[in-house]
Amino acid sequence: MLVSPGITDHVTSGDISKIDLKEGVVHNQSTRAELRVQPMSGYVFEILETGGIKPLVETQLAQIN
């Protein structure tokens, strides 16, 4: 979950935003505003990078065998 209190004060419907989950930064490309947010944990980011929890567990199990 991405936690960003007050983000609705800085991003509105129709804005184009780029989110850096690892660093915890939201770049509102429409207004050029930059907001700091709580970054994703390393484990959650690893789940996203591997395509979900199932592929991650399969990869981990393959490394054990």
Buried (B, 14 or more C-beta within 10 A) or exposed (E): EEEBEEBEEBBEEEEEBEBEBEEBBBBBEEEEBEBEBEBBEEEBEBBEEBEEEEEBEEEEEEEEE
